[in-house]
């Protein structure tokens, strides 16, 4: 039996137009606040590419 990994997700709401860029920026800020700096740096580099 393969063990599945459950990822906790937060529902994010945006006022106005929803875009991938704004979604990623919110996620990056959340990662930084939770101490996952390296992951936030990787996401930021991907967003900027």
PDB file of N, CA, C and O in Angstrom:
ATOM      1  N   UNK A   1       0.843  -1.182   0.000  1.00  0.00           N
ATOM      2  CA  UNK A   1       0.000   0.000   0.000  1.00  0.00           C
ATOM      3  C   UNK A   1       0.885   1.239   0.000  1.00  0.00           C
ATOM      4  O   UNK A   1       1.809   1.343   0.806  1.00  0.00           O
ATOM      5  N   UNK A   2       0.612   2.163  -0.884  1.00  0.00           N
ATOM      6  CA  UNK A   2       1.389   3.391  -0.981  1.00  0.00           C
ATOM      7  C   UNK A   2       0.809   4.417  -0.024  1.00  0.00           C
ATOM      8  O   UNK A   2      -0.392   4.685  -0.015  1.00  0.00           O
ATOM      9  N   UNK A   3       1.689   4.976   0.774  1.00  0.00           N
ATOM     10  CA  UNK A   3       1.257   5.982   1.735  1.00  0.00           C
ATOM     11  C   UNK A   3       1.155   7.338   1.045  1.00  0.00           C
ATOM     12  O   UNK A   3       2.093   7.770   0.376  1.00  0.00           O
ATOM     13  N   UNK A   4       0.047   7.988   1.204  1.00  0.00           N
ATOM     14  CA  UNK A   4      -0.119   9.301   0.577  1.00  0.00           C
ATOM     15  C   UNK A   4       0.249  10.402   1.567  1.00  0.00           C
ATOM     16  O   UNK A   4       0.111  10.249   2.780  1.00  0.00           O
ATOM     17  N   UNK A   5       0.711  11.488   1.024  1.00  0.00           N
ATOM     18  CA  UNK A   5       1.071  12.637   1.843  1.00  0.00           C
ATOM     19  C   UNK A   5      -0.002  13.694   1.677  1.00  0.00           C
ATOM     20  O   UNK A   5      -0.348  14.077   0.560  1.00  0.00           O
ATOM     21  N   UNK A   6      -0.513  14.149   2.775  1.00  0.00           N
ATOM     22  CA  UNK A   6      -1.534  15.184   2.723  1.00  0.00           C
ATOM     23  C   UNK A   6      -0.870  16.527   2.973  1.00  0.00           C
ATOM     24  O   UNK A   6      -0.081  16.683   3.905  1.00  0.00           O
ATOM     25  N   UNK A   7      -1.193  17.469   2.149  1.00  0.00           N
ATOM     26  CA  UNK A   7      -0.641  18.811   2.272  1.00  0.00           C
ATOM     27  C   UNK A   7      -1.736  19.733   2.769  1.00  0.00           C
ATOM     28  O   UNK A   7      -2.834  19.784   2.214  1.00  0.00           O
ATOM     29  N   UNK A   8      -1.412  20.461   3.831  1.00  0.00           N
ATOM     30  CA  UNK A   8      -2.382  21.429   4.325  1.00  0.00           C
ATOM     31  C   UNK A   8      -2.403  22.625   3.388  1.00  0.00           C
ATOM     32  O   UNK A   8      -1.354  23.148   3.011  1.00  0.00           O
ATOM     33  N   UNK A   9      -3.564  23.041   3.026  1.00  0.00           N
ATOM     34  CA  UNK A   9      -3.670  24.209   2.158  1.00  0.00           C
ATOM     35  C   UNK A   9      -4.559  25.244   2.820  1.00  0.00           C
ATOM     36  O   UNK A   9      -5.476  24.919   3.575  1.00  0.00           O
ATOM     37  N   UNK A  10      -4.269  26.480   2.520  1.00  0.00           N
ATOM     38  CA  UNK A  10      -5.071  27.580   3.025  1.00  0.00           C
ATOM     39  C   UNK A  10      -5.875  28.135   1.870  1.00  0.00           C
ATOM     40  O   UNK A  10      -5.364  28.288   0.761  1.00  0.00           O
ATOM     41  N   UNK A  11      -7.100  28.428   2.127  1.00  0.00           N
ATOM     42  CA  UNK A  11      -7.911  29.079   1.100  1.00  0.00           C
ATOM     43  C   UNK A  11      -7.553  30.555   1.106  1.00  0.00           C
ATOM     44  O   UNK A  11      -7.632  31.227   2.134  1.00  0.00           O
ATOM     45  N   UNK A  12      -7.166  31.037  -0.045  1.00  0.00           N
ATOM     46  CA  UNK A  12      -6.786  32.431  -0.180  1.00  0.00           C
ATOM     47  C   UNK A  12      -7.839  33.147  -1.003  1.00  0.00           C
ATOM     48  O   UNK A  12      -8.273  32.657  -2.045  1.00  0.00           O
ATOM     49  N   UNK A  13      -8.240  34.305  -0.525  1.00  0.00           N
ATOM     50  CA  UNK A  13      -9.218  35.065  -1.295  1.00  0.00           C
ATOM     51  C   UNK A  13      -8.564  36.341  -1.806  1.00  0.00           C
ATOM     52  O   UNK A  13      -7.738  36.952  -1.128  1.00  0.00           O
ATOM     53  N   UNK A  14      -8.943  36.718  -2.983  1.00  0.00           N
ATOM     54  CA  UNK A  14      -8.404  37.910  -3.617  1.00  0.00           C
ATOM     55  C   UNK A  14      -9.561  38.822  -3.973  1.00  0.00           C
ATOM     56  O   UNK A  14     -10.593  38.365  -4.465  1.00  0.00           O
ATOM     57  N   UNK A  15      -9.390  40.104  -3.727  1.00  0.00           N
ATOM     58  CA  UNK A  15     -10.395  41.046  -4.205  1.00  0.00           C
ATOM     59  C   UNK A  15      -9.953  41.516  -5.579  1.00  0.00           C
ATOM     60  O   UNK A  15      -8.784  41.839  -5.788  1.00  0.00           O
ATOM     61  N   UNK A  16     -10.866  41.552  -6.488  1.00  0.00           N
ATOM     62  CA  UNK A  16     -10.514  41.964  -7.842  1.00  0.00           C
ATOM     63  C   UNK A  16     -10.060  40.795  -8.684  1.00  0.00           C
ATOM     64  O   UNK A  16     -10.467  39.655  -8.460  1.00  0.00           O
ATOM     65  N   UNK A  17      -9.225  41.083  -9.642  1.00  0.00           N
ATOM     66  CA  UNK A  17      -8.781  40.089 -10.618  1.00  0.00           C
ATOM     67  C   UNK A  17      -7.824  39.076  -9.986  1.00  0.00           C
ATOM     68  O   UNK A  17      -6.867  39.447  -9.306  1.00  0.00           O
ATOM     69  N   UNK A  18      -8.096  37.810 -10.219  1.00  0.00           N
ATOM     70  CA  UNK A  18      -7.213  36.750  -9.741  1.00  0.00           C
ATOM     71  C   UNK A  18      -6.160  36.482 -10.804  1.00  0.00           C
ATOM     72  O   UNK A  18      -6.483  36.266 -11.972  1.00  0.00           O
ATOM     73  N   UNK A  19      -4.918  36.497 -10.397  1.00  0.00           N
ATOM     74  CA  UNK A  19      -3.843  36.197 -11.333  1.00  0.00           C
ATOM     75  C   UNK A  19      -2.870  35.234 -10.680  1.00  0.00           C
ATOM     76  O   UNK A  19      -2.796  35.140  -9.454  1.00  0.00           O
ATOM     77  N   UNK A  20      -2.134  34.528 -11.502  1.00  0.00           N
ATOM     78  CA  UNK A  20      -1.115  33.625 -10.978  1.00  0.00           C
ATOM     79  C   UNK A  20      -0.074  34.413 -10.194  1.00  0.00           C
ATOM     80  O   UNK A  20       0.388  33.970  -9.142  1.00  0.00           O
ATOM     81  N   UNK A  21       0.289  35.571 -10.704  1.00  0.00           N
ATOM     82  CA  UNK A  21       1.298  36.395 -10.047  1.00  0.00           C
ATOM     83  C   UNK A  21       0.866  36.785  -8.631  1.00  0.00           C
ATOM     84  O   UNK A  21       1.644  36.641  -7.687  1.00  0.00           O
ATOM     85  N   UNK A  22      -0.343  37.268  -8.479  1.00  0.00           N
ATOM     86  CA  UNK A  22      -0.806  37.673  -7.147  1.00  0.00           C
ATOM     87  C   UNK A  22      -0.948  36.467  -6.225  1.00  0.00           C
ATOM     88  O   UNK A  22      -0.647  36.557  -5.035  1.00  0.00           O
ATOM     89  N   UNK A  23      -1.401  35.350  -6.762  1.00  0.00           N
ATOM     90  CA  UNK A  23      -1.511  34.118  -5.984  1.00  0.00           C
ATOM     91  C   UNK A  23      -0.140  33.688  -5.465  1.00  0.00           C
ATOM     92  O   UNK A  23       0.007  33.351  -4.290  1.00  0.00           O
ATOM     93  N   UNK A  24       0.863  33.699  -6.347  1.00  0.00           N
ATOM     94  CA  UNK A  24       2.215  33.299  -5.961  1.00  0.00           C
ATOM     95  C   UNK A  24       2.811  34.268  -4.944  1.00  0.00           C
ATOM     96  O   UNK A  24       3.493  33.837  -4.014  1.00  0.00           O
ATOM     97  N   UNK A  25       2.570  35.555  -5.103  1.00  0.00           N
ATOM     98  CA  UNK A  25       3.105  36.535  -4.161  1.00  0.00           C
ATOM     99  C   UNK A  25       2.555  36.307  -2.760  1.00  0.00           C
ATOM    100  O   UNK A  25       3.289  36.427  -1.779  1.00  0.00           O
ATOM    101  N   UNK A  26       1.281  35.981  -2.657  1.00  0.00           N
ATOM    102  CA  UNK A  26       0.681  35.681  -1.357  1.00  0.00           C
ATOM    103  C   UNK A  26       1.301  34.414  -0.775  1.00  0.00           C
ATOM    104  O   UNK A  26       1.605  34.362   0.417  1.00  0.00           O
ATOM    105  N   UNK A  27       1.490  33.400  -1.607  1.00  0.00           N
ATOM    106  CA  UNK A  27       2.104  32.156  -1.135  1.00  0.00           C
ATOM    107  C   UNK A  27       3.543  32.375  -0.687  1.00  0.00           C
ATOM    108  O   UNK A  27       3.966  31.817   0.325  1.00  0.00           O
ATOM    109  N   UNK A  28       4.294  33.177  -1.423  1.00  0.00           N
ATOM    110  CA  UNK A  28       5.681  33.469  -1.070  1.00  0.00           C
ATOM    111  C   UNK A  28       5.737  34.169   0.285  1.00  0.00           C
ATOM    112  O   UNK A  28       6.565  33.825   1.128  1.00  0.00           O
ATOM    113  N   UNK A  29       4.867  35.140   0.495  1.00  0.00           N
ATOM    114  CA  UNK A  29       4.825  35.844   1.784  1.00  0.00           C
ATOM    115  C   UNK A  29       4.480  34.883   2.916  1.00  0.00           C
ATOM    116  O   UNK A  29       5.061  34.958   3.999  1.00  0.00           O
ATOM    117  N   UNK A  30       3.540  33.987   2.665  1.00  0.00           N
ATOM    118  CA  UNK A  30       3.146  33.006   3.674  1.00  0.00           C
ATOM    119  C   UNK A  30       4.297  32.057   4.011  1.00  0.00           C
ATOM    120  O   UNK A  30       4.515  31.728   5.177  1.00  0.00           O
ATOM    121  N   UNK A  31       5.025  31.623   2.997  1.00  0.00           N
ATOM    122  CA  UNK A  31       6.176  30.743   3.222  1.00  0.00           C
ATOM    123  C   UNK A  31       7.246  31.442   4.050  1.00  0.00           C
ATOM    124  O   UNK A  31       7.820  30.848   4.963  1.00  0.00           O
ATOM    125  N   UNK A  32       7.511  32.704   3.730  1.00  0.00           N
ATOM    126  CA  UNK A  32       8.521  33.466   4.476  1.00  0.00           C
ATOM    127  C   UNK A  32       8.112  33.609   5.942  1.00  0.00           C
ATOM    128  O   UNK A  32       8.939  33.456   6.842  1.00  0.00           O
ATOM    129  N   UNK A  33       6.835  33.904   6.175  1.00  0.00           N
ATOM    130  CA  UNK A  33       6.345  34.075   7.541  1.00  0.00           C
ATOM    131  C   UNK A  33       6.427  32.781   8.341  1.00  0.00           C
ATOM    132  O   UNK A  33       6.609  32.809   9.558  1.00  0.00           O
ATOM    133  N   UNK A  34       6.295  31.657   7.663  1.00  0.00           N
ATOM    134  CA  UNK A  34       6.344  30.373   8.362  1.00  0.00           C
ATOM    135  C   UNK A  34       7.766  29.823   8.473  1.00  0.00           C
ATOM    136  O   UNK A  34       7.973  28.714   8.965  1.00  0.00           O
ATOM    137  N   UNK A  35       8.757  30.616   8.006  1.00  0.00           N
ATOM    138  CA  UNK A  35      10.149  30.225   8.161  1.00  0.00           C
ATOM    139  C   UNK A  35      10.714  29.379   7.040  1.00  0.00           C
ATOM    140  O   UNK A  35      11.833  28.880   7.155  1.00  0.00           O
ATOM    141  N   UNK A  36       9.984  29.207   5.976  1.00  0.00           N
ATOM    142  CA  UNK A  36      10.455  28.395   4.850  1.00  0.00           C
ATOM    143  C   UNK A  36      11.107  29.309   3.817  1.00  0.00           C
ATOM    144  O   UNK A  36      10.609  29.474   2.703  1.00  0.00           O
ATOM    145  N   UNK A  37      12.226  29.896   4.214  1.00  0.00           N
ATOM    146  CA  UNK A  37      12.887  30.906   3.389  1.00  0.00           C
ATOM    147  C   UNK A  37      13.399  30.353   2.074  1.00  0.00           C
ATOM    148  O   UNK A  37      13.229  30.987   1.032  1.00  0.00           O
ATOM    149  N   UNK A  38      14.021  29.189   2.098  1.00  0.00           N
ATOM    150  CA  UNK A  38      14.581  28.629   0.865  1.00  0.00           C
ATOM    151  C   UNK A  38      13.481  28.335  -0.157  1.00  0.00           C
ATOM    152  O   UNK A  38      13.645  28.599  -1.348  1.00  0.00           O
ATOM    153  N   UNK A  39      12.372  27.791   0.312  1.00  0.00           N
ATOM    154  CA  UNK A  39      11.257  27.517  -0.590  1.00  0.00           C
ATOM    155  C   UNK A  39      10.705  28.815  -1.158  1.00  0.00           C
ATOM    156  O   UNK A  39      10.390  28.888  -2.346  1.00  0.00           O
ATOM    157  N   UNK A  40      10.584  29.841  -0.320  1.00  0.00           N
ATOM    158  CA  UNK A  40      10.076  31.126  -0.811  1.00  0.00           C
ATOM    159  C   UNK A  40      11.030  31.731  -1.836  1.00  0.00           C
ATOM    160  O   UNK A  40      10.583  32.353  -2.800  1.00  0.00           O
ATOM    161  N   UNK A  41      12.334  31.559  -1.643  1.00  0.00           N
ATOM    162  CA  UNK A  41      13.318  32.056  -2.616  1.00  0.00           C
ATOM    163  C   UNK A  41      13.179  31.323  -3.950  1.00  0.00           C
ATOM    164  O   UNK A  41      13.272  31.936  -5.014  1.00  0.00           O
ATOM    165  N   UNK A  42      12.959  30.025  -3.887  1.00  0.00           N
ATOM    166  CA  UNK A  42      12.783  29.236  -5.109  1.00  0.00           C
ATOM    167  C   UNK A  42      11.523  29.667  -5.851  1.00  0.00           C
ATOM    168  O   UNK A  42      11.541  29.816  -7.072  1.00  0.00           O
ATOM    169  N   UNK A  43      10.434  29.865  -5.121  1.00  0.00           N
ATOM    170  CA  UNK A  43       9.186  30.323  -5.738  1.00  0.00           C
ATOM    171  C   UNK A  43       9.375  31.700  -6.360  1.00  0.00           C
ATOM    172  O   UNK A  43       8.892  31.954  -7.463  1.00  0.00           O
ATOM    173  N   UNK A  44      10.081  32.597  -5.654  1.00  0.00           N
ATOM    174  CA  UNK A  44      10.315  33.955  -6.162  1.00  0.00           C
ATOM    175  C   UNK A  44      11.136  33.899  -7.455  1.00  0.00           C
ATOM    176  O   UNK A  44      10.824  34.604  -8.415  1.00  0.00           O
ATOM    177  N   UNK A  45      12.169  33.076  -7.487  1.00  0.00           N
ATOM    178  CA  UNK A  45      13.000  32.946  -8.690  1.00  0.00           C
ATOM    179  C   UNK A  45      12.177  32.418  -9.862  1.00  0.00           C
ATOM    180  O   UNK A  45      12.340  32.870 -10.995  1.00  0.00           O
ATOM    181  N   UNK A  46      11.300  31.468  -9.588  1.00  0.00           N
ATOM    182  CA  UNK A  46      10.434  30.924 -10.636  1.00  0.00           C
ATOM    183  C   UNK A  46       9.472  31.989 -11.140  1.00  0.00           C
ATOM    184  O   UNK A  46       9.254  32.112 -12.345  1.00  0.00           O
ATOM    185  N   UNK A  47       8.901  32.750 -10.232  1.00  0.00           N
ATOM    186  CA  UNK A  47       7.966  33.806 -10.612  1.00  0.00           C
ATOM    187  C   UNK A  47       8.654  34.876 -11.452  1.00  0.00           C
ATOM    188  O   UNK A  47       8.052  35.417 -12.380  1.00  0.00           O
ATOM    189  N   UNK A  48       9.897  35.180 -11.137  1.00  0.00           N
ATOM    190  CA  UNK A  48      10.637  36.225 -11.846  1.00  0.00           C
ATOM    191  C   UNK A  48      11.226  35.764 -13.171  1.00  0.00           C
ATOM    192  O   UNK A  48      11.700  36.584 -13.957  1.00  0.00           O
ATOM    193  N   UNK A  49      11.200  34.465 -13.425  1.00  0.00           N
ATOM    194  CA  UNK A  49      11.818  33.975 -14.668  1.00  0.00           C
ATOM    195  C   UNK A  49      10.916  34.125 -15.872  1.00  0.00           C
ATOM    196  O   UNK A  49      11.301  33.757 -16.982  1.00  0.00           O
TER     197      UNK A  49
END
